Amino acid sequence: MKKAIHYINQFFGQIGGEDKADFEPEIREGAVGPGLLLNNLLSPEAEVSHTIICGDNFMGSNKEEAITRILNYLADKEFDVFIAGPAFMAGRYGVACGEICKAVKGRFNVPVITSMYVENPGVEMFRKEIYIFPGGNGAVTMRIDVPKMATFAKKILSGETISSAENEGYLPRSIRLEAFKEDAVSGADRAVNMLLKKINGEEFKTEMPMPVIDRVPIATPVKDLSQATIALVNSGGIVPLGNPDRIQSASATKWGKYNITDLDRLQAGEWETIHAGFDPSAANSDPNCIVPLDALKSFENEGKIGRVHEYVYSTVGTGTTQAEASRMGAEIAQQLREANVSAVILTST
């Protein structure tokens, strides 16, 4: 029977939530958490022989150590495929899945497979190097996402020919494979047919889709900081105590605007973070580590900048879709333009 090894984070490894995100890598025999479903779906061709569990923060903050330890765990194991996740929209988890899949592929030369939401940052970082299946943005889609990976893994393990991303369902890897069209129509005829359809306003499908890249022009530098108005914007979820605007702690669709005119710093107990993607202890003890009002006020008092804008703008980045982030960013930018703000300090977590 073929062997699969499964990678999951501390949450799906049933270790704990954000409070256990620093959990160090360990290996266990058999399947754990979502690996139980994966194991059932791989049967009878394969089984999950071992599970690797690692906290998202540990992988993010100690990447080299985490990868080295995991690769050492696998050095004496026989396995035919490595599967990570699914990671859904969890950014740190998605990046961790991509990092370990890339490392395992490079060290052991076995197929590696993962799944995550298309807007997970791990997609753009690793889609050209590993098989990534598009998944849902939350664990509710687990029973849809895991079967995709399992079906593909069984196809690889059985030695079947792997087809295009469009046919198999994984995200395109920008790898071109020369192949003959089944209908045997020449490329010249196909190109002319597409052109005629385009001219006539008919639907057609290109054989070479080009990536659409949203490029933002670089802003011109501030000529004189001593005359500039500087604003503070953050996606770290810093809000007045109690979260008066009820901004979501993840997958945000709201942003808040708060007056800081008479403040020299953000006081603990009066301000807090409502961000669900990191340990809030440090930010709640000193909100200025996310929104550096104290430092900026010092620059204002020293004459290094003209003044601090009277409002701070806040939202949450974790799980927030690109569409919502773009909308909120445009709305905040419009207010900053109307206030004649010279520059923005944009902070995250």
C-alpha positions as a Markdown table, in Angstrom:
| # | Residue | x | y | z |
|---|---|---|---|---|
| 1 | Met | 0.0 | 0.0 | 0.0 |
| 2 | Lys | 1.2 | 3.5 | -0.9 |
| 3 | Lys | 2.1 | 5.9 | 1.9 |
| 4 | Ala | 1.0 | 9.5 | 2.4 |
| 5 | Ile | 2.3 | 12.0 | 5.0 |
| 6 | His | 0.0 | 14.8 | 6.0 |
| 7 | Tyr | 0.9 | 18.3 | 7.3 |
| 8 | Ile | -1.5 | 20.4 | 9.5 |
| 9 | Asn | -1.3 | 23.3 | 11.9 |
| 10 | Gln | -1.9 | 23.4 | 15.6 |
| 11 | Phe | -5.6 | 24.1 | 15.2 |
| 12 | Phe | -6.4 | 21.1 | 13.0 |
| 13 | Gly | -3.8 | 19.1 | 14.9 |
| 14 | Gln | -6.2 | 19.5 | 17.9 |
| 15 | Ile | -3.4 | 21.2 | 19.9 |
| 16 | Gly | -5.2 | 24.5 | 20.4 |
| 17 | Gly | -6.0 | 27.8 | 18.8 |
| 18 | Glu | -4.0 | 31.1 | 18.6 |
| 19 | Asp | -2.7 | 30.5 | 22.1 |
| 20 | Lys | -0.8 | 27.4 | 20.7 |
| 21 | Ala | 0.4 | 29.0 | 17.5 |
| 22 | Asp | 4.0 | 28.7 | 18.7 |
| 23 | Phe | 3.7 | 24.9 | 18.9 |
| 24 | Glu | 6.9 | 23.2 | 17.8 |
| 25 | Pro | 6.9 | 20.6 | 15.0 |
| 26 | Glu | 6.2 | 17.0 | 15.9 |
| 27 | Ile | 5.4 | 13.9 | 14.0 |
| 28 | Arg | 2.7 | 11.3 | 14.9 |
| 29 | Glu | 1.8 | 8.0 | 13.5 |
| 30 | Gly | -1.4 | 7.7 | 11.6 |
| 31 | Ala | -4.0 | 10.4 | 10.7 |
| 32 | Val | -5.1 | 13.3 | 12.9 |
| 33 | Gly | -8.0 | 15.7 | 12.5 |
| 34 | Pro | -8.8 | 16.2 | 8.8 |
| 35 | Gly | -6.3 | 13.5 | 8.0 |
| 36 | Leu | -9.0 | 11.0 | 9.1 |
| 37 | Leu | -11.1 | 12.0 | 6.2 |
| 38 | Leu | -8.1 | 12.1 | 3.9 |
| 39 | Asn | -7.1 | 8.6 | 5.0 |
| 40 | Asn | -10.6 | 7.3 | 4.2 |
| 41 | Leu | -10.6 | 8.9 | 0.8 |
| 42 | Leu | -7.2 | 7.5 | -0.1 |
| 43 | Ser | -8.1 | 4.0 | 0.8 |
| 44 | Pro | -7.6 | 1.3 | -0.5 |
| 45 | Glu | -4.8 | 2.6 | -2.7 |
| 46 | Ala | -3.0 | 4.5 | 0.0 |
| 47 | Glu | -3.0 | 5.5 | 3.7 |
| 48 | Val | -1.9 | 8.4 | 5.9 |
| 49 | Ser | 1.0 | 6.8 | 7.7 |
| 50 | His | 2.2 | 9.9 | 9.6 |
| 51 | Thr | 1.0 | 13.4 | 10.4 |
| 52 | Ile | 3.2 | 16.4 | 10.9 |
| 53 | Ile | 1.8 | 19.1 | 13.2 |
| 54 | Cys | 3.4 | 22.6 | 13.5 |
| 55 | Gly | 2.1 | 25.9 | 14.9 |
| 56 | Asp | 1.6 | 28.7 | 12.3 |
| 57 | Asn | 3.6 | 31.2 | 14.3 |
| 58 | Phe | 6.5 | 28.7 | 14.9 |
| 59 | Met | 6.7 | 28.1 | 11.1 |
| 60 | Gly | 6.5 | 31.8 | 10.3 |
| 61 | Ser | 9.0 | 32.9 | 12.9 |
| 62 | Asn | 11.4 | 30.0 | 12.8 |
| 63 | Lys | 11.0 | 28.8 | 9.2 |
| 64 | Glu | 14.5 | 27.4 | 8.7 |
| 65 | Glu | 14.4 | 25.5 | 12.0 |
| 66 | Ala | 10.9 | 24.2 | 11.5 |
| 67 | Ile | 11.6 | 23.0 | 8.0 |
| 68 | Thr | 14.9 | 21.3 | 9.0 |
| 69 | Arg | 13.3 | 19.5 | 11.9 |
| 70 | Ile | 10.4 | 18.3 | 9.7 |
| 71 | Leu | 12.7 | 17.1 | 7.0 |
| 72 | Asn | 14.7 | 15.2 | 9.6 |
| 73 | Tyr | 11.5 | 13.6 | 10.9 |
| 74 | Leu | 10.9 | 12.4 | 7.3 |
| 75 | Ala | 14.4 | 11.2 | 6.5 |
| 76 | Asp | 13.8 | 7.6 | 7.6 |
| 77 | Lys | 10.2 | 7.4 | 6.5 |
| 78 | Glu | 9.0 | 5.8 | 3.3 |
| 79 | Phe | 6.3 | 7.8 | 1.6 |
| 80 | Asp | 4.9 | 8.3 | -1.9 |
| 81 | Val | 3.1 | 11.6 | -1.6 |
| 82 | Phe | 3.0 | 14.6 | 0.7 |
| 83 | Ile | -0.2 | 16.5 | 1.4 |
| 84 | Ala | -0.7 | 19.7 | 3.3 |
| 85 | Gly | -3.8 | 21.4 | 4.6 |
| 86 | Pro | -6.3 | 22.4 | 3.3 |
| 87 | Ala | -5.5 | 25.9 | 4.5 |
| 88 | Phe | -8.6 | 27.8 | 3.3 |
| 89 | Met | -8.1 | 31.6 | 3.7 |
| 90 | Ala | -5.7 | 31.3 | 6.7 |
| 91 | Gly | -2.7 | 33.3 | 5.4 |
| 92 | Arg | 0.0 | 32.0 | 7.8 |
| 93 | Tyr | -1.3 | 28.4 | 7.4 |
| 94 | Gly | -1.3 | 28.7 | 3.6 |
| 95 | Val | 2.2 | 30.1 | 3.5 |
| 96 | Ala | 3.3 | 27.3 | 5.9 |
| 97 | Cys | 1.8 | 24.6 | 3.7 |
| 98 | Gly | 3.5 | 26.1 | 0.7 |
| 99 | Glu | 6.9 | 26.3 | 2.4 |
| 100 | Ile | 6.9 | 22.8 | 3.7 |
| 101 | Cys | 5.6 | 21.3 | 0.4 |
| 102 | Lys | 8.3 | 23.1 | -1.5 |
| 103 | Ala | 11.0 | 21.9 | 0.9 |
| 104 | Val | 9.7 | 18.2 | 0.8 |
| 105 | Lys | 9.6 | 18.2 | -3.0 |
| 106 | Gly | 13.1 | 19.6 | -3.2 |
| 107 | Arg | 14.5 | 17.1 | -0.6 |
| 108 | Phe | 12.6 | 13.9 | -1.4 |
| 109 | Asn | 11.4 | 14.4 | -4.9 |
| 110 | Val | 7.9 | 13.2 | -4.2 |
| 111 | Pro | 4.6 | 14.7 | -5.4 |
| 112 | Val | 3.3 | 17.5 | -3.1 |
| 113 | Ile | -0.3 | 18.7 | -2.9 |
| 114 | Thr | -2.1 | 21.3 | -1.0 |
| 115 | Ser | -5.4 | 23.4 | -1.1 |
| 116 | Met | -6.2 | 26.9 | -0.2 |
| 117 | Tyr | -8.5 | 29.8 | -1.1 |
| 118 | Val | -7.5 | 31.6 | -4.3 |
| 119 | Glu | -6.8 | 34.9 | -2.4 |
| 120 | Asn | -4.6 | 33.2 | 0.2 |
| 121 | Pro | -1.1 | 34.7 | 0.0 |
| 122 | Gly | 0.4 | 31.2 | -0.3 |
| 123 | Val | -1.2 | 30.8 | -3.7 |
| 124 | Glu | 0.9 | 33.5 | -5.5 |
| 125 | Met | 4.0 | 32.5 | -3.5 |
| 126 | Phe | 3.9 | 28.8 | -4.4 |
| 127 | Arg | 1.5 | 28.1 | -7.3 |
| 128 | Lys | 4.3 | 27.7 | -9.8 |
| 129 | Glu | 6.2 | 25.1 | -7.8 |
| 130 | Ile | 3.5 | 22.8 | -6.3 |
| 131 | Tyr | 0.0 | 21.5 | -7.0 |
| 132 | Ile | -2.5 | 23.9 | -5.3 |
| 133 | Phe | -6.2 | 23.1 | -5.5 |
| 134 | Pro | -8.6 | 26.1 | -5.1 |
| 135 | Gly | -10.5 | 25.7 | -1.8 |
| 136 | Gly | -13.1 | 27.5 | 0.2 |
| 137 | Asn | -12.4 | 30.4 | 2.5 |
| 138 | Gly | -13.3 | 28.5 | 5.7 |
| 139 | Ala | -13.3 | 25.1 | 7.3 |
| 140 | Val | -16.9 | 24.6 | 6.4 |
| 141 | Thr | -15.7 | 23.5 | 2.9 |
| 142 | Met | -13.5 | 20.8 | 4.3 |
| 143 | Arg | -15.6 | 17.9 | 2.9 |
| 144 | Ile | -15.3 | 19.5 | -0.6 |
| 145 | Asp | -11.6 | 20.5 | -0.5 |
| 146 | Val | -10.1 | 17.3 | 0.9 |
| 147 | Pro | -11.6 | 15.0 | -1.7 |
| 148 | Lys | -10.1 | 17.1 | -4.5 |
| 149 | Met | -6.6 | 16.5 | -3.1 |
| 150 | Ala | -7.3 | 12.8 | -2.4 |
| 151 | Thr | -8.6 | 12.1 | -5.9 |
| 152 | Phe | -5.6 | 13.8 | -7.5 |
| 153 | Ala | -3.2 | 12.0 | -5.1 |
| 154 | Lys | -4.7 | 8.6 | -6.1 |
| 155 | Lys | -4.3 | 9.5 | -9.8 |
| 156 | Ile | -0.6 | 10.3 | -9.3 |
| 157 | Leu | 0.0 | 7.2 | -7.2 |
| 158 | Ser | -1.6 | 5.0 | -9.8 |
| 159 | Gly | 0.7 | 6.3 | -12.4 |
| 160 | Glu | -1.9 | 8.0 | -14.6 |
| 161 | Thr | -0.9 | 10.8 | -16.9 |
| 162 | Ile | -1.5 | 14.2 | -15.3 |
| 163 | Ser | -3.3 | 16.6 | -17.6 |
| 164 | Ser | -3.7 | 20.4 | -17.6 |
| 165 | Ala | -4.7 | 22.5 | -14.7 |
| 166 | Glu | -8.0 | 23.1 | -16.4 |
| 167 | Asn | -8.8 | 19.4 | -16.7 |
| 168 | Glu | -7.4 | 18.3 | -13.3 |
| 169 | Gly | -8.7 | 21.3 | -11.3 |
| 170 | Tyr | -5.5 | 22.6 | -9.7 |
| 171 | Leu | -4.5 | 26.2 | -10.1 |
| 172 | Pro | -2.4 | 27.0 | -13.2 |
| 173 | Arg | 1.4 | 26.8 | -12.7 |
| 174 | Ser | 2.4 | 28.8 | -15.8 |
| 175 | Ile | 3.9 | 25.7 | -17.3 |
| 176 | Arg | 3.3 | 25.2 | -21.0 |
| 177 | Leu | 3.1 | 21.7 | -22.4 |
| 178 | Glu | 3.1 | 21.2 | -26.1 |
| 179 | Ala | 0.2 | 19.0 | -27.1 |
| 180 | Phe | -2.0 | 18.2 | -30.2 |
| 181 | Lys | -5.6 | 19.3 | -30.2 |
| 182 | Glu | -8.0 | 16.3 | -30.4 |
| 183 | Asp | -10.0 | 17.9 | -33.2 |
| 184 | Ala | -6.8 | 18.2 | -35.3 |
| 185 | Val | -7.7 | 21.7 | -36.4 |
| 186 | Ser | -4.5 | 23.6 | -37.2 |
| 187 | Gly | -3.4 | 26.5 | -35.1 |
| 188 | Ala | -3.8 | 28.9 | -38.0 |
| 189 | Asp | -7.5 | 27.9 | -38.4 |
| 190 | Arg | -8.1 | 28.1 | -34.7 |
| 191 | Ala | -6.6 | 31.6 | -34.5 |
| 192 | Val | -8.7 | 32.8 | -37.4 |
| 193 | Asn | -11.9 | 31.3 | -35.9 |
| 194 | Met | -11.2 | 33.1 | -32.6 |
| 195 | Leu | -10.6 | 36.3 | -34.4 |
| 196 | Leu | -13.9 | 36.0 | -36.4 |
| 197 | Lys | -15.8 | 35.3 | -33.1 |
| 198 | Lys | -14.2 | 38.3 | -31.5 |
| 199 | Ile | -15.1 | 40.6 | -34.4 |
| 200 | Asn | -18.7 | 39.3 | -34.4 |
| 201 | Gly | -19.0 | 39.7 | -30.6 |
| 202 | Glu | -19.3 | 36.0 | -30.0 |
| 203 | Glu | -17.9 | 34.1 | -27.1 |
| 204 | Phe | -14.5 | 32.5 | -27.5 |
| 205 | Lys | -11.8 | 31.1 | -25.3 |
| 206 | Thr | -8.1 | 31.9 | -25.8 |
| 207 | Glu | -5.6 | 29.1 | -25.7 |
| 208 | Met | -3.0 | 31.3 | -24.0 |
| 209 | Pro | -4.6 | 33.3 | -21.2 |
| 210 | Met | -2.4 | 36.1 | -19.9 |
| 211 | Pro | -2.2 | 37.0 | -16.2 |
| 212 | Val | -3.9 | 40.2 | -15.2 |
| 213 | Ile | -1.7 | 42.2 | -12.8 |
| 214 | Asp | -3.0 | 45.1 | -10.8 |
| 215 | Arg | -0.1 | 47.5 | -10.8 |
| 216 | Val | -0.2 | 50.6 | -8.5 |
| 217 | Pro | 2.1 | 53.5 | -9.5 |
| 218 | Ile | 4.7 | 54.5 | -7.0 |
| 219 | Ala | 3.8 | 57.7 | -5.2 |
| 220 | Thr | 5.9 | 60.8 | -5.6 |
| 221 | Pro | 8.2 | 61.5 | -2.6 |
| 222 | Val | 7.2 | 64.1 | 0.0 |
| 223 | Lys | 9.3 | 67.1 | -0.7 |
| 224 | Asp | 9.3 | 68.6 | 2.8 |
| 225 | Leu | 8.4 | 66.5 | 5.7 |
| 226 | Ser | 8.5 | 69.5 | 8.1 |
| 227 | Gln | 5.4 | 70.8 | 6.3 |
| 228 | Ala | 3.7 | 67.4 | 5.8 |
| 229 | Thr | 0.5 | 66.0 | 7.3 |
| 230 | Ile | 1.0 | 62.4 | 8.1 |
| 231 | Ala | -1.9 | 60.0 | 8.7 |
| 232 | Leu | -2.0 | 56.6 | 10.5 |
| 233 | Val | -3.8 | 53.7 | 8.8 |
| 234 | Asn | -3.7 | 50.1 | 10.0 |
| 235 | Ser | -5.0 | 46.6 | 9.3 |
| 236 | Gly | -4.0 | 45.4 | 12.8 |
| 237 | Gly | -7.5 | 46.0 | 14.2 |
| 238 | Ile | -6.6 | 48.8 | 16.7 |
| 239 | Val | -9.9 | 50.3 | 17.9 |
| 240 | Pro | -11.2 | 52.1 | 21.0 |
| 241 | Leu | -12.0 | 49.6 | 23.8 |
| 242 | Gly | -15.3 | 47.8 | 23.0 |
| 243 | Asn | -15.0 | 48.0 | 19.2 |
| 244 | Pro | -17.7 | 50.6 | 18.7 |
| 245 | Asp | -18.0 | 50.1 | 15.0 |
| 246 | Arg | -18.2 | 46.3 | 15.3 |
| 247 | Ile | -15.5 | 45.7 | 12.9 |
| 248 | Gln | -15.1 | 41.9 | 12.2 |
| 249 | Ser | -12.1 | 40.2 | 13.7 |
| 250 | Ala | -11.6 | 38.3 | 10.5 |
| 251 | Ser | -12.8 | 38.7 | 6.9 |
| 252 | Ala | -13.5 | 42.3 | 7.5 |
| 253 | Thr | -16.0 | 44.4 | 5.5 |
| 254 | Lys | -15.9 | 47.5 | 7.8 |
| 255 | Trp | -13.3 | 50.1 | 8.8 |
| 256 | Gly | -13.3 | 52.7 | 11.5 |
| 257 | Lys | -12.2 | 56.3 | 11.8 |
| 258 | Tyr | -11.2 | 57.5 | 15.3 |
| 259 | Asn | -10.2 | 61.0 | 16.5 |
| 260 | Ile | -6.8 | 61.2 | 18.1 |
| 261 | Thr | -6.4 | 65.0 | 18.0 |
| 262 | Asp | -5.7 | 65.4 | 21.8 |
| 263 | Leu | -3.7 | 62.2 | 22.2 |
| 264 | Asp | 0.1 | 61.8 | 22.4 |
| 265 | Arg | -0.1 | 58.0 | 22.5 |
| 266 | Leu | -2.7 | 55.2 | 22.5 |
| 267 | Gln | -3.3 | 54.1 | 26.1 |
| 268 | Ala | -3.6 | 50.4 | 27.0 |
| 269 | Gly | -7.1 | 49.8 | 28.5 |
| 270 | Glu | -8.5 | 52.5 | 26.2 |
| 271 | Trp | -7.5 | 51.0 | 22.9 |
| 272 | Glu | -7.3 | 47.3 | 21.9 |
| 273 | Thr | -6.9 | 45.1 | 18.9 |
| 274 | Ile | -9.8 | 43.0 | 17.7 |
| 275 | His | -7.6 | 41.1 | 15.1 |
| 276 | Ala | -8.1 | 37.3 | 15.2 |
| 277 | Gly | -5.0 | 36.4 | 13.3 |
| 278 | Phe | -2.3 | 36.9 | 16.0 |
| 279 | Asp | -1.7 | 36.9 | 19.7 |
| 280 | Pro | -3.1 | 40.2 | 20.9 |
| 281 | Ser | -1.2 | 40.4 | 24.2 |
| 282 | Ala | 1.6 | 42.8 | 23.0 |
| 283 | Ala | -0.8 | 45.0 | 21.1 |
| 284 | Asn | -3.2 | 45.3 | 24.0 |
| 285 | Ser | -0.4 | 46.1 | 26.4 |
| 286 | Asp | 0.9 | 48.8 | 24.1 |
| 287 | Pro | -1.4 | 49.7 | 21.1 |
| 288 | Asn | 1.4 | 52.0 | 19.8 |
| 289 | Cys | 3.4 | 48.9 | 18.6 |
| 290 | Ile | 0.8 | 48.6 | 15.9 |
| 291 | Val | -0.2 | 52.2 | 15.5 |
| 292 | Pro | 3.0 | 54.3 | 16.3 |
| 293 | Leu | 1.2 | 57.5 | 17.4 |
| 294 | Asp | 3.7 | 58.0 | 20.2 |
| 295 | Ala | 6.7 | 58.1 | 17.8 |
| 296 | Leu | 4.9 | 60.2 | 15.3 |
| 297 | Lys | 3.8 | 62.8 | 17.9 |
| 298 | Ser | 7.5 | 63.0 | 19.0 |
| 299 | Phe | 8.4 | 63.8 | 15.4 |
| 300 | Glu | 5.7 | 66.5 | 15.3 |
| 301 | Asn | 7.0 | 68.1 | 18.5 |
| 302 | Glu | 10.5 | 68.1 | 17.2 |
| 303 | Gly | 9.4 | 69.7 | 13.9 |
| 304 | Lys | 10.5 | 66.7 | 11.8 |
| 305 | Ile | 6.9 | 66.5 | 10.4 |
| 306 | Gly | 4.3 | 69.2 | 10.0 |
| 307 | Arg | 1.5 | 67.5 | 12.0 |
| 308 | Val | -0.2 | 64.2 | 12.6 |
| 309 | His | -3.6 | 63.9 | 10.9 |
| 310 | Glu | -6.4 | 64.1 | 13.5 |
| 311 | Tyr | -7.9 | 60.6 | 12.7 |
| 312 | Val | -6.6 | 57.1 | 12.7 |
| 313 | Tyr | -8.2 | 54.6 | 10.3 |
| 314 | Ser | -8.5 | 50.9 | 11.3 |
| 315 | Thr | -9.6 | 47.6 | 9.9 |
| 316 | Val | -8.6 | 43.9 | 10.0 |
| 317 | Gly | -6.5 | 42.2 | 7.3 |
| 318 | Thr | -6.8 | 38.5 | 8.2 |
| 319 | Gly | -9.2 | 36.6 | 5.9 |
| 320 | Thr | -10.2 | 39.9 | 4.2 |
| 321 | Thr | -10.7 | 39.4 | 0.5 |
| 322 | Gln | -8.9 | 41.4 | -2.1 |
| 323 | Ala | -12.1 | 42.9 | -3.3 |
| 324 | Glu | -13.2 | 44.1 | 0.2 |
| 325 | Ala | -9.6 | 45.4 | 0.9 |
| 326 | Ser | -9.6 | 47.3 | -2.4 |
| 327 | Arg | -13.0 | 48.9 | -1.6 |
| 328 | Met | -12.1 | 49.9 | 1.9 |
| 329 | Gly | -8.7 | 51.2 | 0.8 |
| 330 | Ala | -10.4 | 53.4 | -1.9 |
| 331 | Glu | -12.9 | 54.7 | 0.7 |
| 332 | Ile | -10.2 | 55.6 | 3.2 |
| 333 | Ala | -8.0 | 57.1 | 0.5 |
| 334 | Gln | -10.8 | 59.4 | -0.6 |
| 335 | Gln | -11.1 | 60.8 | 2.9 |
| 336 | Leu | -7.3 | 61.3 | 3.1 |
| 337 | Arg | -7.3 | 63.2 | -0.2 |
| 338 | Glu | -10.2 | 65.4 | 1.0 |
| 339 | Ala | -8.2 | 66.2 | 4.2 |
| 340 | Asn | -5.1 | 67.1 | 2.2 |
| 341 | Val | -3.0 | 64.4 | 3.9 |
| 342 | Ser | 0.6 | 64.4 | 2.5 |
| 343 | Ala | 1.5 | 60.8 | 3.3 |
| 344 | Val | 0.3 | 57.7 | 5.2 |
| 345 | Ile | 2.1 | 55.3 | 7.5 |
| 346 | Leu | 0.3 | 52.0 | 6.9 |
| 347 | Thr | 0.9 | 49.3 | 9.5 |
| 348 | Ser | -0.2 | 45.7 | 9.8 |
| 349 | Thr | 0.6 | 43.1 | 12.4 |
